[in-house]
Amino acid sequence: MTGTVLTGGRTRAWVERGALHWIRGRTTVVVPGAGIRRVEAAGKSLTVFLVEDAGGASSMTVRHRNQDMISALGAEIDVIIGDAGRSEKRRQPQRHTVPAWPVCVLTRLRDRVLHGNPWWRRALWYTVLGPPLAVLLPPSSVLGIAAWLLLPAGLGLLWFWVKMTDLDTRWVMRRRGVTVHARYEFDLSTSSDSGVSYIVHFCTLDGRQIAAPITVRGHRDEVSYDPRDPSRVYGPTRVAWLGYALISFIIAGMWGVAFCVPAIIWITKLVSPAF
């Protein structure tokens, strides 16, 4: 068996696990070998005839410019025809139609909102309630709309800056991190584009030997790790981290602050009459 996959127009056909898989547009048909009566490969056309009790269409046809591929798939189908191991129930073709893409997108979005990360629900509330509040509440609908549009981008860039500068890791290490002696070595198996340049080896307080990737080497042969997740490590640094943080802030942090300014101004003007 060569595992030929035949594609022609909106049709895609192949043999897998004793059954013919036939996709045309949004409809998928899986026909067991016992549900196929015969196959005809003539020139650039391949026709599969189904048994009389298979239901639905009595034949399926696909055309392809390569006659060798037609012949190869026809031979694979011929091998599985009349498979006696199939039950009468499984002789029936299994048909499945995928909904149109707008329906699929809306279905996936609904599943993410109902069962996915809580941030999906928060984003939905922000999208639904944000525009009316921005337009109806004082002081200015234009300022409110600008704040509503730019605030997610600003918060996203600030979150990206926190990740780039490892501020979240530093905060965790300051609260519960454990500092131990460690051995640094270059990570030769990782490309330089990934940003990981070292592998650090150390022993946890409970005696486990850990090897974890780290981007910046500390100024001492030490490492701080998170007891809840020893693979999360941080090498104590000085000037190197400050330069890294400054470049990251210029790239992402400043734009994040700028995009948050309209929201800050709008909220300030909104609450100022109360005081």
Backbone as CSV, one residue per row, in Angstrom:
resi,resn,N_x,N_y,N_z,CA_x,CA_y,CA_z,C_x,C_y,C_z
1,MET,0.833,-1.196,0.000,0.000,0.000,0.000,0.878,1.261,0.000
2,THR,0.495,2.203,-0.854,1.271,3.438,-0.943,0.656,4.564,-0.128
3,GLY,-0.594,4.392,0.290,-1.252,5.455,1.037,-1.545,6.650,0.166
4,THR,-2.062,6.421,-1.033,-2.327,7.500,-1.990,-3.466,8.379,-1.498
5,VAL,-3.271,9.686,-1.581,-4.313,10.665,-1.269,-4.633,11.399,-2.559
6,LEU,-5.850,11.232,-3.037,-6.249,11.796,-4.326,-7.057,13.064,-4.084
7,THR,-6.639,14.149,-4.702,-7.349,15.417,-4.570,-7.732,15.914,-5.951
8,GLY,-8.983,16.323,-6.094,-9.457,16.878,-7.347,-10.592,17.836,-7.097
9,GLY,-10.368,19.138,-7.329,-11.390,20.134,-7.041,-11.665,20.198,-5.546
10,ARG,-12.933,20.009,-5.172,-13.317,20.027,-3.758,-13.344,18.628,-3.160
11,THR,-12.818,17.635,-3.896,-12.872,16.242,-3.458,-11.494,15.782,-2.998
12,ARG,-11.510,14.984,-1.931,-10.282,14.399,-1.391,-10.614,12.972,-0.976
13,ALA,-9.826,11.978,-1.459,-10.134,10.568,-1.200,-8.862,9.818,-0.850
14,TRP,-9.001,8.873,0.112,-7.890,8.013,0.485,-8.434,6.797,1.238
15,VAL,-7.603,5.763,1.379,-7.974,4.534,2.081,-7.220,4.487,3.402
16,GLU,-7.970,4.202,4.460,-7.358,4.130,5.790,-8.127,3.143,6.651
17,ARG,-7.426,2.174,7.245,-7.988,1.196,8.169,-9.183,0.455,7.557
18,GLY,-9.016,-0.018,6.346,-10.045,-0.831,5.712,-11.282,-0.079,5.274
19,ALA,-11.206,1.238,5.147,-12.358,2.035,4.738,-11.908,3.132,3.779
20,LEU,-12.824,3.520,2.915,-12.574,4.617,1.981,-13.076,5.908,2.601
21,HIS,-12.196,6.888,2.696,-12.556,8.213,3.209,-12.707,9.152,2.020
22,TRP,-13.873,9.766,1.925,-14.203,10.585,0.760,-14.749,11.924,1.254
23,ILE,-14.010,12.996,0.999,-14.425,14.334,1.412,-14.749,15.144,0.173
24,ARG,-15.956,15.698,0.146,-16.354,16.591,-0.935,-16.972,17.831,-0.316
25,GLY,-16.265,18.938,-0.443,-16.742,20.161,0.180,-16.750,20.035,1.693
26,ARG,-17.916,20.247,2.297,-18.056,20.152,3.751,-18.579,18.799,4.204
27,THR,-18.768,17.865,3.269,-19.321,16.554,3.593,-18.236,15.483,3.552
28,THR,-18.155,14.697,4.617,-17.212,13.584,4.714,-17.987,12.273,4.735
29,VAL,-17.583,11.321,3.888,-18.204,9.999,3.830,-17.119,8.961,4.087
30,VAL,-17.371,8.058,5.024,-16.463,6.951,5.327,-17.186,5.663,4.965
31,VAL,-16.674,4.938,3.949,-17.313,3.725,3.448,-16.426,2.528,3.771
32,PRO,-16.883,1.594,4.622,-16.096,0.367,4.855,-15.972,-0.450,3.578
33,GLY,-14.973,-1.328,3.548,-14.772,-2.139,2.353,-15.981,-2.962,1.982
34,ALA,-16.753,-3.426,2.998,-17.934,-4.238,2.721,-19.044,-3.425,2.079
35,GLY,-18.974,-2.102,2.135,-20.002,-1.268,1.524,-19.690,-0.863,0.101
36,ILE,-18.571,-1.339,-0.458,-18.170,-0.999,-1.826,-18.402,-2.211,-2.721
37,ARG,-19.106,-1.995,-3.832,-19.370,-3.087,-4.762,-18.221,-3.277,-5.738
38,ARG,-17.784,-2.200,-6.355,-16.647,-2.289,-7.282,-16.084,-0.892,-7.495
39,VAL,-14.895,-0.835,-8.097,-14.247,0.425,-8.401,-13.755,0.380,-9.829
40,GLU,-13.905,1.498,-10.531,-13.464,1.593,-11.915,-12.491,2.765,-12.043
41,ALA,-11.275,2.469,-12.493,-10.263,3.493,-12.753,-10.037,3.537,-14.250
42,ALA,-10.596,4.554,-14.915,-10.505,4.684,-16.367,-9.906,6.028,-16.715
43,GLY,-8.690,6.017,-17.206,-8.029,7.256,-17.595,-7.809,8.155,-16.400
44,LYS,-8.389,9.353,-16.441,-8.224,10.326,-15.372,-9.422,10.357,-14.427
45,SER,-10.269,9.350,-14.501,-11.474,9.320,-13.687,-11.512,8.064,-12.832
46,LEU,-11.923,8.229,-11.565,-12.074,7.107,-10.640,-13.506,7.117,-10.125
47,THR,-14.210,5.990,-10.303,-15.597,5.865,-9.856,-15.707,4.697,-8.893
48,VAL,-16.329,4.951,-7.743,-16.553,3.930,-6.731,-18.050,3.660,-6.660
49,PHE,-18.445,2.392,-6.891,-19.849,1.990,-6.832,-20.118,1.336,-5.486
50,LEU,-21.163,1.820,-4.812,-21.521,1.312,-3.500,-22.535,0.183,-3.625
51,VAL,-22.620,-0.656,-2.585,-23.593,-1.745,-2.599,-24.996,-1.166,-2.557
52,GLU,-25.989,-1.961,-2.925,-27.344,-1.462,-3.078,-27.937,-0.977,-1.769
53,ASP,-27.566,-1.605,-0.637,-28.161,-1.221,0.645,-27.327,-0.193,1.390
54,ALA,-26.384,0.444,0.691,-25.529,1.419,1.377,-26.255,2.712,1.656
55,GLY,-27.322,2.999,0.904,-28.073,4.221,1.121,-27.389,5.423,0.512
56,GLY,-28.133,6.498,0.261,-27.576,7.706,-0.315,-27.173,7.495,-1.754
57,ALA,-26.071,8.159,-2.182,-25.609,8.046,-3.559,-25.102,6.643,-3.841
58,SER,-25.372,6.164,-5.075,-24.942,4.810,-5.446,-23.514,4.773,-5.958
59,SER,-22.929,5.918,-6.279,-21.553,5.962,-6.764,-20.940,7.311,-6.442
60,MET,-19.601,7.331,-6.431,-18.841,8.560,-6.183,-17.711,8.621,-7.197
61,THR,-17.515,9.785,-7.790,-16.538,9.945,-8.860,-15.617,11.125,-8.567
62,VAL,-14.339,10.923,-8.889,-13.366,11.995,-8.784,-12.443,11.926,-9.987
63,ARG,-12.012,13.085,-10.462,-11.090,13.151,-11.592,-9.761,13.735,-11.130
64,HIS,-8.662,13.258,-11.760,-7.332,13.740,-11.414,-6.461,13.693,-12.657
65,ARG,-5.559,14.651,-12.770,-4.724,14.740,-13.971,-3.678,13.635,-14.057
66,ASN,-3.334,13.024,-12.930,-2.306,11.985,-12.898,-2.974,10.612,-12.928
67,GLN,-2.841,9.902,-14.035,-3.469,8.592,-14.164,-2.836,7.559,-13.236
68,ASP,-1.558,7.709,-12.932,-0.904,6.757,-12.036,-1.515,6.821,-10.634
69,MET,-1.843,8.013,-10.180,-2.462,8.155,-8.868,-3.872,7.564,-8.881
70,ILE,-4.590,7.753,-9.995,-5.912,7.149,-10.131,-5.809,5.630,-9.996
71,SER,-4.859,5.054,-10.711,-4.687,3.600,-10.684,-4.267,3.115,-9.301
72,ALA,-3.380,3.865,-8.627,-2.896,3.461,-7.307,-4.021,3.450,-6.289
73,LEU,-4.846,4.527,-6.271,-5.955,4.557,-5.325,-6.985,3.496,-5.664
74,GLY,-7.227,3.279,-6.963,-8.154,2.228,-7.356,-7.709,0.865,-6.877
75,ALA,-6.400,0.587,-6.934,-5.883,-0.696,-6.455,-6.042,-0.822,-4.941
76,GLU,-5.840,0.273,-4.201,-6.005,0.229,-2.751,-7.463,-0.012,-2.375
77,ILE,-8.378,0.608,-3.123,-9.798,0.393,-2.845,-10.182,-1.042,-3.176
78,ASP,-9.623,-1.572,-4.263,-9.951,-2.935,-4.682,-9.549,-3.955,-3.617
79,VAL,-8.496,-3.670,-2.863,-8.032,-4.593,-1.831,-9.035,-4.705,-0.691
80,ILE,-9.695,-3.600,-0.336,-10.589,-3.613,0.826,-12.022,-3.983,0.460
81,ILE,-12.345,-4.141,-0.834,-13.715,-4.463,-1.244,-14.124,-5.818,-0.689
82,GLY,-15.366,-5.889,-0.187,-15.914,-7.152,0.285,-15.294,-7.656,1.550
83,ASP,-14.818,-6.765,2.391,-14.217,-7.190,3.667,-15.279,-7.875,4.516
84,ALA,-15.158,-9.181,4.709,-16.182,-9.959,5.426,-16.154,-9.702,6.913
85,GLY,-15.124,-9.047,7.396,-15.041,-8.809,8.832,-15.943,-7.696,9.307
86,ARG,-16.561,-6.955,8.381,-17.424,-5.850,8.756,-18.827,-6.349,9.088
87,SER,-19.440,-5.778,10.091,-20.805,-6.129,10.433,-21.765,-5.428,9.493
88,GLU,-23.025,-5.885,9.479,-24.005,-5.269,8.597,-24.207,-3.801,8.948
89,LYS,-24.139,-3.486,10.242,-24.337,-2.104,10.652,-23.228,-1.214,10.136
90,ARG,-21.995,-1.675,10.190,-20.872,-0.860,9.780,-20.711,-0.821,8.272
91,ARG,-21.533,-1.635,7.528,-21.466,-1.555,6.075,-22.062,-0.251,5.575
92,GLN,-22.900,0.377,6.388,-23.505,1.624,5.979,-22.459,2.743,6.002
93,PRO,-22.404,3.545,4.948,-21.470,4.685,4.964,-21.806,5.647,6.093
94,GLN,-20.779,6.193,6.694,-20.959,7.182,7.746,-20.741,8.566,7.151
95,ARG,-21.793,9.378,7.174,-21.734,10.713,6.568,-21.725,11.774,7.659
96,HIS,-20.887,12.756,7.453,-20.775,13.857,8.405,-20.576,15.153,7.624
97,THR,-21.422,16.128,7.888,-21.345,17.421,7.205,-20.919,18.494,8.192
98,VAL,-19.855,19.192,7.851,-19.350,20.278,8.686,-20.141,21.543,8.392
99,PRO,-20.603,22.247,9.414,-21.338,23.492,9.162,-20.473,24.523,8.442
100,ALA,-21.122,25.515,7.837,-20.399,26.593,7.162,-19.508,27.330,8.151
101,TRP,-18.444,27.973,7.636,-17.432,28.538,8.522,-17.974,29.572,9.505
102,PRO,-18.971,30.423,9.147,-19.462,31.340,10.199,-20.059,30.595,11.387
103,VAL,-20.768,29.492,11.102,-21.361,28.710,12.185,-20.270,28.056,13.028
104,CYS,-19.229,27.516,12.372,-18.119,26.900,13.110,-17.432,27.909,14.014
105,VAL,-17.183,29.109,13.480,-16.509,30.141,14.272,-17.351,30.522,15.482
106,LEU,-18.659,30.714,15.268,-19.531,31.084,16.380,-19.636,29.959,17.405
107,THR,-19.630,28.707,16.938,-19.696,27.574,17.858,-18.440,27.497,18.720
108,ARG,-17.270,27.657,18.082,-16.022,27.627,18.856,-15.962,28.775,19.850
109,LEU,-16.414,29.967,19.411,-16.417,31.123,20.308,-17.335,30.880,21.494
110,ARG,-18.508,30.299,21.244,-19.428,29.992,22.343,-18.804,29.013,23.328
111,ASP,-18.140,27.968,22.818,-17.512,26.981,23.698,-16.394,27.611,24.520
112,ARG,-15.627,28.499,23.904,-14.542,29.146,24.649,-15.097,30.049,25.745
113,VAL,-16.169,30.765,25.434,-16.750,31.671,26.422,-17.361,30.893,27.584
114,LEU,-18.058,29.793,27.284,-18.756,29.045,28.316,-17.831,28.128,29.110
115,HIS,-16.860,27.520,28.436,-16.062,26.487,29.092,-14.559,26.765,29.080
116,GLY,-14.126,27.841,28.445,-12.703,28.101,28.315,-12.160,28.979,29.436
117,ASN,-11.046,29.632,29.135,-10.402,30.514,30.096,-11.349,31.634,30.513
118,PRO,-11.378,32.005,31.812,-12.266,33.086,32.266,-12.047,34.409,31.534
119,TRP,-10.868,34.619,30.987,-10.617,35.866,30.275,-11.485,35.999,29.035
120,TRP,-11.920,34.878,28.446,-12.840,34.956,27.307,-14.164,35.581,27.737
121,ARG,-14.666,35.213,28.902,-15.913,35.801,29.389,-15.731,37.277,29.722
122,ARG,-14.584,37.611,30.294,-14.325,39.019,30.605,-14.224,39.849,29.335
123,ALA,-13.581,39.270,28.315,-13.480,39.987,27.043,-14.853,40.193,26.414
124,LEU,-15.735,39.196,26.558,-17.094,39.334,26.009,-17.846,40.447,26.721
125,TRP,-17.783,40.479,28.052,-18.447,41.549,28.787,-17.877,42.917,28.414
126,TYR,-16.562,42.975,28.240,-15.925,44.246,27.857,-16.410,44.684,26.479
127,THR,-16.536,43.739,25.553,-16.963,44.068,24.196,-18.427,44.492,24.150
128,VAL,-19.257,43.835,24.961,-20.700,44.115,24.921,-21.047,45.382,25.700
129,LEU,-20.511,45.524,26.901,-20.883,46.647,27.768,-20.034,47.881,27.549
130,GLY,-18.834,47.724,26.968,-17.934,48.867,26.818,-18.480,49.991,25.954
131,PRO,-18.914,49.729,24.714,-19.382,50.831,23.847,-20.540,51.634,24.429
132,PRO,-21.611,51.004,24.983,-22.680,51.835,25.559,-22.197,52.723,26.694
133,LEU,-21.363,52.182,27.573,-20.857,52.993,28.674,-19.968,54.118,28.170
134,ALA,-19.130,53.821,27.164,-18.226,54.844,26.636,-18.993,55.973,25.961
135,VAL,-20.119,55.658,25.329,-20.892,56.673,24.611,-21.805,57.451,25.547
136,LEU,-22.459,56.772,26.476,-23.492,57.406,27.297,-22.936,58.154,28.490
137,LEU,-21.826,57.640,29.071,-21.298,58.303,30.260,-20.502,59.545,29.874
138,PRO,-20.554,60.590,30.724,-19.724,61.765,30.450,-18.267,61.417,30.694
139,PRO,-17.303,62.247,30.296,-17.509,63.611,29.804,-17.641,63.718,28.289
140,SER,-17.107,62.756,27.532,-17.097,62.874,26.071,-17.205,61.482,25.471
141,SER,-18.114,61.327,24.493,-18.261,60.032,23.837,-17.038,59.697,22.989
142,VAL,-16.426,60.730,22.369,-15.235,60.491,21.545,-14.089,59.986,22.406
143,LEU,-13.885,60.646,23.557,-12.831,60.212,24.473,-13.136,58.820,25.025
144,GLY,-14.415,58.564,25.300,-14.796,57.257,25.829,-14.544,56.135,24.838
145,ILE,-14.894,56.354,23.571,-14.664,55.338,22.539,-13.170,55.106,22.343
146,ALA,-12.387,56.202,22.331,-10.930,56.061,22.191,-10.345,55.265,23.352
147,ALA,-10.835,55.541,24.560,-10.351,54.799,25.728,-10.726,53.329,25.635
148,TRP,-11.956,53.057,25.180,-12.419,51.663,25.069,-11.620,50.890,24.024
149,LEU,-11.289,51.551,22.929,-10.551,50.876,21.859,-9.086,50.635,22.221
150,LEU,-8.442,51.608,22.893,-7.002,51.537,23.125,-6.622,50.819,24.411
151,LEU,-7.548,50.737,25.372,-7.195,50.142,26.664,-6.743,48.685,26.542
152,PRO,-7.430,47.792,25.784,-6.932,46.415,25.682,-5.530,46.317,25.107
153,ALA,-5.243,47.151,24.074,-3.898,47.136,23.492,-2.868,47.607,24.497
154,GLY,-3.201,48.645,25.279,-2.269,49.142,26.284,-1.987,48.119,27.367
155,LEU,-3.046,47.478,27.879,-2.845,46.463,28.914,-2.092,45.262,28.362
156,GLY,-2.372,44.894,27.104,-1.659,43.781,26.495,-0.169,44.059,26.353
157,LEU,0.180,45.276,25.945,1.592,45.629,25.806,2.283,45.689,27.170
158,LEU,1.584,46.195,28.175,2.176,46.226,29.514,2.385,44.815,30.048
159,TRP,1.415,43.918,29.788,1.597,42.531,30.199,2.774,41.908,29.460
160,PHE,2.925,42.228,28.168,4.047,41.729,27.388,5.364,42.254,27.943
161,TRP,5.375,43.506,28.366,6.590,44.083,28.965,6.946,43.370,30.266
162,VAL,5.944,43.067,31.093,6.189,42.333,32.337,6.818,40.979,32.038
163,LYS,6.313,40.290,31.005,6.871,38.992,30.646,8.288,39.123,30.110
164,MET,8.534,40.140,29.272,9.856,40.320,28.690,10.906,40.610,29.755
165,THR,10.530,41.352,30.767,11.496,41.731,31.804,11.503,40.761,32.984
166,ASP,10.711,39.705,32.916,10.656,38.703,33.984,10.221,39.303,35.315
167,LEU,9.390,40.355,35.264,8.937,40.961,36.516,8.076,40.005,37.322
168,ASP,7.240,39.207,36.616,6.394,38.264,37.340,7.234,37.206,38.042
169,THR,8.310,36.752,37.365,9.198,35.766,37.990,9.932,36.371,39.179
170,ARG,10.392,37.607,39.042,11.094,38.269,40.141,10.177,38.433,41.355
171,TRP,8.904,38.748,41.098,7.971,38.926,42.204,7.753,37.606,42.939
172,VAL,7.608,36.509,42.180,7.432,35.189,42.789,8.667,34.814,43.604
173,MET,9.848,35.041,43.035,11.077,34.672,43.731,11.280,35.495,44.998
174,ARG,10.860,36.746,44.976,11.014,37.577,46.170,10.099,37.098,47.291
175,ARG,8.933,36.554,46.919,7.979,36.106,47.941,8.295,34.720,48.476
176,ARG,8.629,33.764,47.572,8.806,32.402,48.061,9.996,31.677,47.441
177,GLY,10.844,32.393,46.715,11.957,31.755,46.038,13.017,31.219,46.994
178,VAL,13.723,30.182,46.561,14.808,29.571,47.324,16.096,29.721,46.511
179,THR,17.148,30.236,47.113,18.419,30.451,46.432,19.386,29.330,46.793
180,VAL,19.991,28.728,45.765,20.935,27.618,45.972,22.108,27.802,45.009
181,HIS,23.203,27.109,45.293,24.324,27.091,44.365,23.921,26.318,43.108
182,ALA,24.464,26.756,41.961,24.085,26.143,40.689,25.276,26.106,39.749
183,ARG,25.135,25.294,38.738,26.170,25.186,37.703,25.547,25.570,36.364
184,TYR,26.148,26.556,35.694,25.652,27.038,34.410,26.444,26.385,33.273
185,GLU,25.754,26.096,32.185,26.428,25.629,30.980,25.668,26.143,29.764
186,PHE,26.383,26.351,28.661,25.756,26.827,27.441,24.792,25.780,26.902
187,ASP,23.670,26.249,26.407,22.682,25.357,25.801,22.980,25.268,24.305
188,LEU,23.695,24.241,23.915,24.106,24.085,22.522,22.994,23.539,21.637
189,SER,21.961,22.970,22.232,20.892,22.349,21.447,19.796,23.320,21.061
190,THR,19.852,24.558,21.527,18.801,25.533,21.271,19.344,26.642,20.403
191,SER,18.553,27.065,19.423,18.969,28.146,18.528,18.999,29.457,19.284
192,SER,19.811,30.365,18.815,19.959,31.660,19.479,18.701,32.504,19.368
193,ASP,17.835,32.215,18.371,16.626,33.008,18.196,15.626,32.791,19.325
194,SER,15.691,31.671,20.009,14.720,31.377,21.059,14.970,32.190,22.321
195,GLY,16.172,32.781,22.475,16.481,33.581,23.646,17.034,32.777,24.809
196,VAL,16.969,31.461,24.774,17.510,30.613,25.843,18.954,30.292,25.508
197,SER,19.875,30.694,26.380,21.287,30.507,26.075,22.007,29.643,27.106
198,TYR,21.365,29.332,28.240,22.026,28.561,29.286,21.094,27.458,29.800
199,ILE,21.739,26.414,30.326,21.055,25.400,31.118,21.677,25.445,32.508
200,VAL,20.834,25.544,33.524,21.325,25.637,34.893,21.001,24.338,35.623
201,HIS,22.002,23.800,36.328,21.851,22.559,37.093,21.962,22.884,38.571
202,PHE,20.991,22.380,39.355,21.026,22.628,40.790,20.255,21.531,41.501
203,CYS,20.364,21.528,42.822,19.695,20.538,43.660,18.710,21.257,44.573
204,THR,17.464,20.814,44.585,16.451,21.434,45.425,16.638,21.018,46.880
205,LEU,15.874,21.657,47.759,15.996,21.363,49.185,15.578,19.935,49.517
206,ASP,14.704,19.354,48.694,14.287,17.978,48.963,15.124,16.958,48.211
207,GLY,16.265,17.388,47.619,17.209,16.460,47.024,17.015,16.162,45.558
208,ARG,16.097,16.824,44.873,15.879,16.568,43.449,16.910,17.320,42.607
209,GLN,17.424,16.643,41.579,18.353,17.263,40.651,17.538,17.887,39.500
210,ILE,17.740,19.176,39.276,16.954,19.909,38.289,17.883,20.502,37.244
211,ALA,17.480,20.409,35.970,18.147,21.097,34.865,17.096,21.936,34.167
212,ALA,17.270,23.242,34.166,16.248,24.140,33.628,16.892,25.179,32.720
213,PRO,16.172,25.626,31.674,16.707,26.675,30.792,16.598,28.042,31.447
214,ILE,17.535,28.914,31.110,17.531,30.270,31.643,18.123,31.193,30.587
215,THR,17.587,32.396,30.464,18.021,33.302,29.407,19.242,34.127,29.790
216,VAL,19.308,34.596,31.032,20.392,35.480,31.476,21.111,34.829,32.645
217,ARG,22.420,34.769,32.559,23.206,34.169,33.649,23.371,35.164,34.787
218,GLY,23.247,34.679,36.022,23.428,35.527,37.183,24.883,35.919,37.380
219,HIS,25.100,36.953,38.211,26.470,37.408,38.451,27.186,36.524,39.466
220,ARG,26.465,35.601,40.091,27.079,34.604,40.955,26.677,33.218,40.456
221,ASP,27.391,32.187,40.936,27.017,30.811,40.597,25.880,30.372,41.508
222,GLU,24.786,31.095,41.423,23.611,30.818,42.218,22.369,30.917,41.335
223,VAL,21.285,30.368,41.840,20.020,30.457,41.136,18.899,30.434,42.173
224,SER,17.837,31.154,41.886,16.642,31.109,42.726,15.569,30.327,41.973
225,TYR,14.880,29.436,42.671,13.845,28.643,42.018,12.558,28.697,42.832
226,ASP,11.456,28.406,42.160,10.145,28.394,42.787,9.897,27.002,43.374
227,PRO,9.721,26.856,44.688,9.509,25.527,45.268,8.281,24.816,44.691
228,ARG,7.291,25.566,44.235,6.095,24.951,43.666,6.339,24.465,42.245
229,ASP,7.306,25.067,41.583,7.656,24.669,40.219,9.154,24.881,40.033
230,PRO,9.982,23.883,40.386,11.442,24.069,40.330,11.979,24.389,38.937
231,SER,11.210,24.105,37.877,11.684,24.450,36.538,11.625,25.953,36.283
232,ARG,10.965,26.684,37.147,10.905,28.142,37.038,12.053,28.725,37.840
233,VAL,13.055,29.236,37.150,14.280,29.685,37.803,14.582,31.127,37.425
234,TYR,15.445,31.721,38.209,15.853,33.105,37.993,17.288,33.260,38.478
235,GLY,18.152,33.788,37.603,19.538,34.033,37.968,19.718,35.457,38.443
236,PRO,20.127,35.691,39.692,20.317,37.054,40.208,21.295,37.844,39.340
237,THR,20.846,38.992,38.839,21.671,39.823,37.956,21.679,41.259,38.456
238,ARG,22.574,42.036,37.848,22.665,43.454,38.211,22.417,44.320,36.982
239,VAL,23.489,44.827,36.388,23.377,45.764,35.277,22.728,45.117,34.062
240,ALA,23.001,43.858,33.828,22.458,43.192,32.647,20.939,43.232,32.654
241,TRP,20.321,42.999,33.816,18.873,43.004,33.865,18.320,44.406,33.653
242,LEU,19.000,45.427,34.187,18.510,46.798,34.021,18.500,47.203,32.541
243,GLY,19.555,46.842,31.821,19.574,47.146,30.397,18.501,46.392,29.644
244,TYR,18.284,45.145,30.009,17.248,44.324,29.389,15.871,44.921,29.654
245,ALA,15.639,45.355,30.887,14.357,45.947,31.242,14.139,47.268,30.518
246,LEU,15.199,48.082,30.371,15.074,49.372,29.705,14.717,49.196,28.232
247,ILE,15.406,48.300,27.546,15.107,48.058,26.132,13.687,47.532,25.965
248,SER,13.277,46.629,26.841,11.928,46.080,26.769,10.886,47.158,27.002
249,PHE,11.168,48.082,27.948,10.210,49.151,28.215,10.086,50.086,27.025
250,ILE,11.205,50.370,26.366,11.154,51.229,25.183,10.340,50.575,24.075
251,ILE,10.493,49.260,23.920,9.796,48.551,22.847,8.308,48.416,23.132
252,ALA,7.957,47.975,24.329,6.561,47.645,24.620,5.955,48.509,25.715
253,GLY,6.721,48.801,26.754,6.156,49.487,27.907,5.666,50.889,27.604
254,MET,6.460,51.667,26.849,6.060,53.043,26.567,4.780,53.088,25.744
255,TRP,4.666,52.204,24.742,3.438,52.154,23.946,2.267,51.685,24.804
256,GLY,2.525,50.762,25.724,1.453,50.323,26.610,0.930,51.455,27.464
257,VAL,1.832,52.267,28.019,1.420,53.416,28.823,0.667,54.421,27.960
258,ALA,1.174,54.683,26.740,0.531,55.658,25.857,-0.890,55.237,25.513
259,PHE,-1.098,53.945,25.245,-2.437,53.473,24.885,-3.388,53.500,26.087
260,CYS,-2.848,53.481,27.303,-3.692,53.529,28.493,-4.046,54.950,28.911
261,VAL,-3.359,55.953,28.368,-3.593,57.347,28.769,-5.027,57.791,28.521
262,PRO,-5.631,57.533,27.329,-7.030,57.963,27.145,-7.974,57.385,28.194
263,ALA,-7.781,56.120,28.575,-8.641,55.522,29.593,-8.430,56.196,30.944
264,ILE,-7.186,56.533,31.270,-6.913,57.207,32.540,-7.576,58.581,32.568
265,ILE,-7.452,59.323,31.455,-8.068,60.661,31.389,-9.584,60.556,31.495
266,TRP,-10.168,59.572,30.775,-11.628,59.418,30.775,-12.137,59.063,32.165
267,ILE,-11.460,58.148,32.848,-11.875,57.756,34.200,-11.703,58.913,35.180
268,THR,-10.610,59.679,35.016,-10.372,60.829,35.901,-11.466,61.868,35.757
269,LYS,-11.844,62.212,34.523,-12.913,63.171,34.290,-14.263,62.635,34.739
270,LEU,-14.449,61.319,34.667,-15.721,60.724,35.059,-15.942,60.804,36.559
271,VAL,-14.884,60.546,37.325,-15.039,60.506,38.793,-14.757,61.852,39.447
272,SER,-14.164,62.813,38.728,-13.806,64.096,39.361,-15.012,64.874,39.880
273,PRO,-16.202,64.880,39.197,-17.321,65.631,39.782,-17.774,65.118,41.132
274,ALA,-17.519,63.843,41.423,-17.940,63.286,42.712,-17.122,63.833,43.869
275,PHE,-15.983,64.419,43.564,-15.118,64.951,44.627,-15.113,66.474,44.600
